Amino acid sequence: MFDIFEILAFIVLSFLLGFILKYIFDKLALKSASLKAGSIIKEAEKKAEELKTELILTSKSEVIKLKEAAEGEMREKKQELSQMEKRLSLKEDNLDKRINLIEKKESDLFKREKSVIQSEKIVIEKEKKAEELVKERIAALEGVSGMTAQEAKDSLINSIIDEAKHESAKSIKRIEDETKEIADKKAKEIIAMSIQRYAGDYVAEKSISSVQLPNDEMKGRIIGREGRNIRALEAATGVDFIIDETPEAVILSSFNPIRREVARLSLERLISDGRIHPARIEEVVGKVEEELNTEMKEAGEQATFDVGVHGIHPELLKLLGRLKYRTSYSQNVYNHSIEVAFLCGIMASELNINVKQAKRAGLLHDIGKAVDHEVEGSHAVIGADLAKKFGESPKVVHAIASHHYDEEPNSILDILVSAADALSAARPGARKEMFETYVKRLEDLESIADSFNGVAKSYVMQAGREVRVIVQSQKISDEDSVILSKDIARKIESSMQYPGQIKVSVIRETRATEFAK
């Protein structure tokens, strides 16, 4: 058994021995660490030296490059400066020469100025003498005439103006009288001959059509159960079917005449067939539309055959056939177009111009009315665009565009088409006009004529085709009446719209009245 003291001594010795060993090991570790740190520092210093050397070399090379670049720029700047010096020296030489020239011119101008001043003095003295002489003469003339100089000038100017107006009116009247003897006679012969050699039939077209029924029981079949048949008819045709108390009749209402015709033919076929139901309605309407399109094309071909015009595009033929179901002021446009074509051809033959071209323009002049309910704009402009699109000649296109003066006429063909259109439309019975519009136009014509000085009374004659103006004889001379008629006509042209032309007749008369007592 060990003694307690021995055990304690052993423990103390062990502790001291461990402490000593730990101390020795720490010393050794610290020494090795310091050695490693020293080596790392040496390597870092070595690398720093190498980097420093590299940086110094790099900076030196860059400095050398910058120096070379700066020297190159300096050389270029020196060259530019030398060139600029040369140019400046040349400019200085030129400026010296110009200065010498300017100085020479200044000396010349100074000499001339002296001579001009002397001449001015002489002229001023002469002007003063001339003014004194003029004043003396004017005073002498004023004393003789009893008028001042301004009064004499005004009197002379007024007399010259009156004389010029009088002479111009005389010349206008003389020229008009000379030309009217030939022009009026020839124009009347051509127009009268054209109208006499053509006659056309017209049918009054309205916005409704009537279909006769075999009996009133058919109305119930047309309406159908819960109205399905009549709804199918209106949907397929785009026309309003009016079934009222009118005995044995159905009214078709639509502003589109072609749709109205399709509806009329379809309803007649359905009535004759007896089978009226939605499927049958759609089938019949489709067949009728195809047949009507064929008929319209044939109608267009027939119109070209009757007129003697060939080579018109098929699309234009279809549109021409559609005019058969189009009316204007109750006048059938299809028949109107054929009549205009004949009138254009007759007048063209009398004037010895291209007859076929005139007929072509007359036949197609209202072609825009076939689609004017679908396209915005004037029917003349629409028709011209269509004619141009389908290969018509520029002359025909312009004649169509200008027949209502949407464009200015620039050829005889344009005037012919416009004149023939006015003739066909102005023929009594060809067109109908609302009474209110008619009365308003007459009132406007009379008010325009009455607005001129010297007019005593005006009357509108021949359904608005002529205005007769009675003037005061003491205010308006015979020559002045010629100018007055032209002024009234111009004002009517600028302020009103009307078909055809309006004749303005100015009447001047002098009456002497005395009573026997």
Buried (B, 14 or more C-beta within 10 A) or exposed (E): EEEEEEEEEEEEEEEEEEEEEEEEEEEEEEEEEEEEEEEEEEEEEEEEEEEEEEEEEEEEEEEEEEEEEEEEEEEEEEEEEEEEEEEEEEEEEEEEEEEEEEEEEEEEEEEEEEEEEEEEEEEEEEEEEEEEEEEEEEEEEBEEEEEEEEEBEEEEEEEEEEEEBEEEBEEBBEEBEEEEEEEEEEBEEBBEBBBEEBEEEBEEBEEEBEBEBEEEEBBEBBBBEEEEBBBBBBEBBBBBBEBEEEEEBBBBBBEBBBBBBBBBBBBBBBBEEEEBBBEBBBBBBEEBBEEBBEBBBEBBBBBBEEBBBEEBBEEBBBBBBBBBBBBBEBBBBBBBBBBBBBBBBBBBBBBEBBBBBBBBBBBBBBBBBBBBEEEEEEBBBBBBBBBBEBEBEEBBBBBBBBBBEBBEBEEBBBBBBBBBBBBBBBBEEBBEEEEEEEEEBBEBBBEBBEEBEBBBEBBBEEEBBBBBBBBEBEEBBEBBBBBBBBEBBEBBEEEEEBBBBBEBBBEBEEEEEEEEE
